[in-house]
Amino acid sequence: MKRLAIIAGILFVMVIGVTGCYKDVILPKSGTDPNAAPIEYSYKTDIAPLLNTSCALSGCHVAGAQAPDLETAVSYNSLVNGGYVNTLVPKQSDLYIMINGNMEVHIPSAADRQKIYDWIRTGALNN
């Protein structure tokens, strides 16, 4: 009887161990293909307004707060001259890394993040 209880206990632990394993399945975010051909976006009409409404808020990315300053008048120079944009390897741009990391909550739309990524991939022009 004692032997049966021990075997049952071992089987119980084994079943719990096997069924208790959990594997995350990470699905790609729908709606964008980061490897697709980039679309040209205008900084002035597409990117600056997006950054202004999502990032240049009181206490966030404005003069005297966190860098870079993303207020419309100075945002382009803050990003490009501040080293936040890497047009040679766009995925290594600090801006790209931030908007797809900790700052993703402020730009939740994958399409908007793709706009910024495409703008970097097409040369980060001030147009």
Order of alpha helices (4+ residues) and beta strands (2+ residues): alpha-alpha-alpha-alpha-alpha
